[in-house]
Amino acid sequence: MSDAIDTFRWTPAHVAAIGDSAGAAAPLIAAVPAPVLPGIDIWDHWPIVDRAGRTVAFPGGPLVIALTAPVLPDPDDRHAIARLRLMQAGTDGWRDFGHLLPDALNPGSREWAGNTVLEADGRTLSFYYTSAGVRGEATPSFLQRLLLTKGTLSFVDGVARTQGWTVPEEVVTPDDVLYQRDMEGGGAVGAIKAFRDPFPILDAATGVEHVLFTASRASSDSAWNGQIGIARREADGWTLLPPLVDADGVNNELERPHVVRHDGRFYLFWSTQAKVFADGGPRGPTGLYGVVADDLYGPWRALNGSGLVLANPAAAPFQAYSWLVLDDLSVWSFADLVGVTTPPGDVAATRAAFAGTPAPVVRLTIEGDRTAVVG
């Protein structure tokens, strides 16, 4: 591994190179999918993996952590009450094992996305997640903290349980030098700033652990200052490093960054929405984007020349979001606003279009710097 980060600059030229995104379009979701958990909205979700990033096999199917909330009249309100659930994606349907964390464990007012590692002993879960807000606050704030807690997993007779969660420790905090500390950003959906979505990576050769995260550039002159940050675990704690990806002046949110190792290379993916590209510049579709490198620290190259890997189809530009590429190159996401070409004009119409449940799985092929959607 190189000694210094070679930050990839995602530029307007990359976005302009997207052109017609039809070749990267996901299959059309023909109708709003039935909820897998009636009465509960589900959005960002991910399987429990091992330290090599491989989905752990459990009898009956992978165990899954999901962001959830009771169905509300306005789906956007779910973010203010989000809780993480433990579920199983079985071949005969989904099973629900309830909230992952005890009610009083999280120091924030709600739980946002992260990643979950089953350690080599087959029992210990290392859970990296985002705590949002402050416990007990009357109005939800946008403080975001990257936390790590450890618990014990049991899976007996098809029932998964966790217990013994440790007090969450803050992995790393924004320094206002590399990464912006103020996260309010006006408070509107898509406008808040970021310090969230931790994703751990363990270098098997050196044993060095890193965590990626969605971030915002400090001291930026632009309202669109999204980044993908990285921190390294040292003997005495964690050290912030310069970002892997900088979209300053181009895009506000590079969400849920994650790395897949394939053919000896590092493939770094993120999700973003059309509405968070900079005003007055080229605008890409809501979709999955990515870069590739031979080393975690770079240099990185834009996949497909532009960074676009997968887009919602033109006939349904809001149908899915929050894509996650697994080690087998299958791609998970959640069904968002299905069957509409423009955002609904009122809360009732939004609720009718919002699926809030896992979307059909898509698959990728990857050959060097090129990717393709295969279904």
C-alpha positions as CSV (number, residue, x, y, z in Angstrom):
1,M,0.0,0.0,0.0
2,S,1.2,3.5,-0.8
3,D,2.0,5.9,1.9
4,A,-0.2,8.9,0.8
5,I,-3.7,9.3,-0.4
6,D,-4.1,10.1,-4.1
7,T,-7.5,11.8,-3.9
8,F,-9.8,11.3,-6.9
9,R,-11.4,14.5,-8.1
10,W,-14.8,13.9,-9.5
11,T,-15.3,16.8,-12.0
12,P,-18.0,18.3,-14.1
13,A,-16.2,16.8,-17.1
14,H,-16.8,13.3,-15.7
15,V,-20.5,14.0,-15.1
16,A,-20.9,15.5,-18.6
17,A,-19.4,12.4,-20.1
18,I,-22.4,10.3,-18.8
19,G,-24.5,11.4,-21.7
20,D,-27.3,8.9,-22.4
21,S,-27.4,6.7,-19.3
22,A,-29.7,4.0,-20.9
23,G,-26.8,1.5,-21.1
24,A,-26.4,1.6,-17.3
25,A,-30.2,1.5,-16.6
26,A,-31.5,-1.0,-14.1
27,P,-34.5,-3.1,-15.0
28,L,-37.8,-1.3,-14.6
29,I,-39.8,-2.1,-11.4
30,A,-43.2,-2.5,-13.0
31,A,-45.3,-2.0,-9.8
32,V,-44.9,-0.9,-6.2
33,P,-43.5,-4.1,-4.5
34,A,-45.5,-5.5,-1.5
35,P,-43.8,-4.7,1.8
36,V,-41.8,-7.5,3.3
37,L,-42.7,-6.3,6.7
38,P,-46.3,-4.8,6.7
39,G,-46.6,-1.6,8.6
40,I,-42.9,-0.9,8.5
41,D,-40.8,1.0,6.0
42,I,-37.4,-0.5,5.1
43,W,-34.7,1.4,3.2
44,D,-30.9,1.1,3.5
45,H,-30.1,-2.5,4.3
46,W,-27.0,-4.7,4.2
47,P,-25.9,-8.3,5.0
48,I,-23.6,-9.3,7.9
49,V,-20.2,-9.9,6.3
50,D,-16.8,-11.3,7.4
51,R,-13.6,-9.3,7.6
52,A,-12.9,-10.1,4.0
53,G,-16.2,-8.5,3.0
54,R,-17.9,-11.7,2.1
55,T,-21.6,-12.2,3.0
56,V,-21.8,-14.7,5.8
57,A,-23.8,-17.8,5.1
58,F,-26.5,-18.7,7.7
59,P,-29.0,-21.5,7.5
60,G,-31.9,-20.2,5.6
61,G,-30.3,-17.1,4.1
62,P,-28.1,-14.0,5.0
63,L,-28.8,-12.1,8.2
64,V,-29.6,-8.5,7.3
65,I,-29.5,-5.1,9.2
66,A,-32.0,-2.6,7.9
67,L,-33.0,1.0,8.6
68,T,-36.7,0.9,9.5
69,A,-39.6,3.0,10.7
70,P,-43.3,2.6,11.2
71,V,-45.2,3.7,8.1
72,L,-45.9,7.4,8.3
73,P,-48.2,9.7,6.2
74,D,-45.0,11.4,4.8
75,P,-42.3,8.9,4.0
76,D,-39.6,11.6,4.4
77,D,-40.4,11.8,8.1
78,R,-39.0,8.3,8.5
79,H,-35.4,9.7,8.8
80,A,-36.3,11.4,12.1
81,I,-37.3,8.1,13.8
82,A,-35.1,5.5,12.1
83,R,-34.2,2.3,14.0
84,L,-32.1,-0.6,12.9
85,R,-33.6,-4.0,12.7
86,L,-32.2,-7.5,12.5
87,M,-33.8,-9.5,9.7
88,Q,-33.2,-12.5,7.5
89,A,-33.5,-12.6,3.7
90,G,-34.7,-16.2,3.3
91,T,-35.6,-18.1,0.2
92,D,-39.1,-18.5,1.6
93,G,-39.5,-14.8,2.6
94,W,-38.2,-12.3,5.1
95,R,-38.1,-12.9,8.8
96,D,-38.0,-10.1,11.4
97,F,-36.0,-10.5,14.7
98,G,-36.8,-7.0,16.0
99,H,-34.6,-4.0,16.8
100,L,-30.9,-4.7,16.6
101,L,-29.8,-2.4,19.5
102,P,-31.3,-1.9,22.9
103,D,-33.5,1.2,23.1
104,A,-31.2,3.1,25.4
105,L,-27.9,2.3,23.8
106,N,-27.7,4.9,21.1
107,P,-26.6,8.4,22.3
108,G,-28.5,10.0,19.4
109,S,-32.2,10.4,18.7
110,R,-32.1,7.9,15.8
111,E,-29.9,5.3,14.1
112,W,-28.7,5.7,10.5
113,A,-26.7,3.4,8.2
114,G,-23.5,1.5,8.7
115,N,-22.0,-1.9,8.3
116,T,-21.8,-5.1,10.4
117,V,-18.9,-7.6,10.6
118,L,-19.0,-11.1,12.1
119,E,-15.5,-11.7,13.6
120,A,-13.5,-14.9,13.2
121,D,-14.9,-16.5,16.4
122,G,-18.3,-16.7,14.7
123,R,-20.1,-14.9,17.6
124,T,-18.8,-11.4,18.0
125,L,-20.4,-8.7,15.9
126,S,-18.5,-5.5,15.3
127,F,-21.2,-3.0,14.4
128,Y,-20.2,0.4,12.8
129,Y,-23.1,2.7,12.4
130,T,-24.2,6.4,12.3
131,S,-25.9,8.0,15.3
132,A,-27.9,11.0,14.3
133,G,-29.0,13.8,16.6
134,V,-28.9,13.9,20.4
135,R,-30.9,11.6,22.7
136,G,-34.0,13.4,24.2
137,E,-33.9,16.4,21.8
138,A,-37.3,18.0,21.1
139,T,-36.5,18.8,17.4
140,P,-34.3,16.4,15.4
141,S,-30.8,17.9,14.8
142,F,-28.3,16.7,12.2
143,L,-25.3,15.9,14.4
144,Q,-23.8,12.7,12.9
145,R,-21.4,10.4,14.8
146,L,-19.5,7.4,13.5
147,L,-19.9,4.8,16.3
148,L,-18.6,1.2,16.9
149,T,-20.2,-1.2,19.3
150,K,-19.7,-4.9,19.8
151,G,-22.2,-7.6,20.7
152,T,-22.7,-11.3,20.7
153,L,-24.8,-13.1,18.0
154,S,-26.6,-16.3,18.5
155,F,-28.5,-18.2,15.8
156,V,-30.3,-21.2,17.2
157,D,-33.2,-23.1,15.5
158,G,-33.5,-20.4,12.9
159,V,-33.8,-17.6,15.4
160,A,-31.2,-14.8,15.5
161,R,-30.5,-12.9,18.7
162,T,-27.9,-10.3,19.8
163,Q,-26.9,-9.4,23.3
164,G,-24.1,-7.8,25.4
165,W,-23.7,-4.7,23.3
166,T,-20.8,-2.5,24.5
167,V,-21.1,1.2,25.1
168,P,-20.7,2.8,21.6
169,E,-17.3,4.4,21.0
170,E,-16.9,7.3,18.6
171,V,-14.5,6.1,15.9
172,V,-13.4,9.5,14.7
173,T,-14.8,13.1,14.6
174,P,-14.6,15.7,11.9
175,D,-11.7,18.1,12.3
176,D,-13.0,21.1,10.3
177,V,-9.7,21.0,8.4
178,L,-10.3,18.1,6.1
179,Y,-13.9,17.4,6.9
180,Q,-16.7,19.8,7.8
181,R,-18.0,19.8,11.4
182,D,-21.2,21.7,10.9
183,M,-23.7,19.3,9.5
184,E,-27.0,21.2,9.4
185,G,-26.7,22.5,5.9
186,G,-30.1,24.2,6.1
187,G,-31.8,21.0,7.3
188,A,-33.5,20.1,4.0
189,V,-33.4,16.6,2.6
190,G,-30.4,16.5,0.3
191,A,-28.9,19.7,1.7
192,I,-27.6,18.5,5.1
193,K,-23.8,17.9,5.4
194,A,-22.3,14.5,6.1
195,F,-20.3,12.6,8.5
196,R,-22.0,9.2,8.3
197,D,-22.2,5.7,6.7
198,P,-19.1,4.0,8.2
199,F,-17.7,1.1,6.1
200,P,-14.8,-0.9,7.6
201,I,-12.0,-2.4,5.5
202,L,-9.3,-4.7,6.8
203,D,-6.1,-5.1,4.8
204,A,-5.5,-8.8,5.1
205,A,-1.8,-8.5,4.3
206,T,-1.0,-5.9,7.0
207,G,-3.9,-6.2,9.4
208,V,-4.4,-2.4,9.2
209,E,-8.1,-1.4,9.5
210,H,-9.6,1.6,7.7
211,V,-13.1,3.1,7.8
212,L,-14.7,4.9,4.9
213,F,-17.5,7.4,5.4
214,T,-19.6,10.0,3.6
215,A,-18.2,13.4,4.4
216,S,-18.3,17.1,3.4
217,R,-15.3,19.2,2.5
218,A,-14.2,21.7,5.1
219,S,-13.8,25.4,4.1
220,S,-15.4,24.9,0.8
221,D,-16.7,27.8,-1.3
222,S,-19.4,25.6,-2.7
223,A,-22.7,24.4,-1.3
224,W,-22.0,21.1,-3.1
225,N,-19.0,19.8,-1.3
226,G,-19.4,16.0,-1.0
227,Q,-16.5,13.7,-0.3
228,I,-15.7,10.1,0.6
229,G,-13.5,10.3,3.7
230,I,-11.2,7.7,5.2
231,A,-9.7,7.0,8.6
232,R,-6.9,4.6,9.7
233,R,-6.7,2.7,12.9
234,E,-3.4,3.3,14.7
235,A,-2.0,1.7,17.9
236,D,-3.4,4.7,19.9
237,G,-6.6,5.3,18.1
238,W,-7.9,6.5,14.7
239,T,-6.3,9.0,12.3
240,L,-8.2,11.0,9.8
241,L,-6.7,10.9,6.3
242,P,-7.4,13.0,3.2
243,P,-10.5,11.9,1.3
244,L,-10.5,9.2,-1.3
245,V,-13.0,11.0,-3.5
246,D,-13.7,14.8,-3.7
247,A,-16.8,16.1,-5.5
248,D,-16.4,19.7,-4.4
249,G,-18.5,22.0,-6.7
250,V,-20.1,18.9,-8.3
251,N,-22.3,17.0,-5.8
252,N,-23.4,17.3,-2.2
253,E,-23.8,13.7,-1.1
254,L,-21.7,10.6,-2.0
255,E,-23.7,8.3,0.2
256,R,-22.9,4.8,1.6
257,P,-19.4,4.4,0.2
258,H,-18.2,0.8,0.1
259,V,-15.4,-1.2,-1.4
260,V,-15.5,-4.5,-3.3
261,R,-12.3,-6.4,-4.0
262,H,-12.5,-8.0,-7.5
263,D,-9.7,-9.4,-9.7
264,G,-7.1,-7.9,-7.3
265,R,-8.4,-4.4,-7.6
266,F,-10.3,-2.1,-5.3
267,Y,-13.8,-1.0,-6.6
268,L,-15.2,1.9,-4.6
269,F,-18.9,2.6,-5.0
270,W,-21.3,5.3,-3.8
271,S,-24.9,6.3,-4.3
272,T,-26.2,9.8,-5.2
273,Q,-29.3,11.5,-6.4
274,A,-29.9,13.8,-9.4
275,K,-31.2,16.5,-7.1
276,V,-27.9,16.9,-5.2
277,F,-25.7,17.8,-8.2
278,A,-24.6,21.4,-8.3
279,D,-26.8,24.0,-9.8
280,G,-25.6,25.3,-13.1
281,G,-23.4,22.3,-13.8
282,P,-23.9,18.9,-15.5
283,R,-26.3,16.6,-13.6
284,G,-26.1,12.9,-13.5
285,P,-29.0,10.5,-12.9
286,T,-29.9,9.1,-9.5
287,G,-27.7,6.0,-9.4
288,L,-24.7,4.0,-8.3
289,Y,-21.3,5.5,-9.1
290,G,-17.8,4.2,-8.7
291,V,-14.0,4.3,-9.2
292,V,-11.3,1.7,-9.4
293,A,-7.7,1.5,-8.2
294,D,-4.9,-1.0,-7.6
295,D,-4.3,0.4,-4.2
296,L,-6.8,1.6,-1.5
297,Y,-5.0,4.9,-1.4
298,G,-5.2,5.4,-5.2
299,P,-4.7,6.6,-7.8
300,W,-8.4,6.1,-8.8
301,R,-10.0,6.0,-12.2
302,A,-13.6,6.7,-13.0
303,L,-15.5,3.5,-13.9
304,N,-16.9,3.7,-17.5
305,G,-15.1,7.0,-18.0
306,S,-17.7,9.0,-16.0
307,G,-18.2,7.1,-12.7
308,L,-21.7,6.0,-13.5
309,V,-22.3,2.3,-12.9
310,L,-26.0,1.9,-12.6
311,A,-28.9,4.4,-13.0
312,N,-32.6,4.3,-12.5
313,P,-34.4,3.9,-15.9
314,A,-35.6,7.1,-17.6
315,A,-39.2,5.9,-17.3
316,A,-38.8,5.7,-13.5
317,P,-36.0,8.0,-12.4
318,F,-36.8,7.6,-8.7
319,Q,-37.6,3.9,-8.5
320,A,-34.7,2.8,-6.3
321,Y,-31.9,4.1,-4.1
322,S,-29.0,3.3,-1.8
323,W,-27.3,0.6,-3.8
324,L,-24.9,-1.8,-2.2
325,V,-22.6,-4.1,-4.3
326,L,-21.9,-7.4,-2.6
327,D,-18.9,-9.6,-3.1
328,D,-20.7,-11.7,-5.7
329,L,-21.5,-8.5,-7.7
330,S,-25.2,-8.7,-6.8
331,V,-26.6,-5.2,-6.1
332,W,-29.1,-4.5,-3.3
333,S,-31.2,-1.3,-3.0
334,F,-34.6,-0.3,-1.7
335,A,-37.7,0.5,-3.8
336,D,-38.3,4.2,-3.4
337,L,-40.8,6.2,-5.5
338,V,-42.0,3.6,-8.0
339,G,-43.8,4.3,-11.3
340,V,-43.5,8.1,-11.4
341,T,-41.5,10.3,-13.7
342,T,-41.7,13.4,-11.6
343,P,-41.8,13.8,-7.8
344,P,-45.4,13.6,-6.5
345,G,-46.9,16.9,-5.7
346,D,-48.4,16.1,-2.3
347,V,-47.8,13.9,0.7
348,A,-50.6,11.4,-0.2
349,A,-49.3,10.9,-3.7
350,T,-45.8,10.5,-2.3
351,R,-47.0,7.9,0.2
352,A,-48.8,6.0,-2.6
353,A,-45.6,5.8,-4.7
354,F,-43.2,5.1,-1.9
355,A,-42.5,1.4,-1.6
356,G,-40.2,1.4,1.4
357,T,-39.1,-2.2,0.9
358,P,-36.2,-4.1,-0.7
359,A,-36.0,-3.7,-4.5
360,P,-35.4,-6.6,-6.9
361,V,-31.7,-7.6,-6.9
362,V,-29.6,-6.4,-9.9
363,R,-26.3,-7.9,-11.0
364,L,-23.1,-6.4,-12.4
365,T,-20.3,-7.6,-14.5
366,I,-16.9,-6.0,-14.1
367,E,-14.0,-6.1,-16.5
368,G,-11.2,-3.7,-15.5
369,D,-12.5,-0.2,-15.7
370,R,-15.8,-1.2,-17.3
371,T,-19.0,-2.3,-15.7
372,A,-22.4,-3.5,-17.1
373,V,-25.8,-4.2,-15.7
374,V,-26.9,-7.8,-16.4
375,G,-30.3,-7.9,-14.8
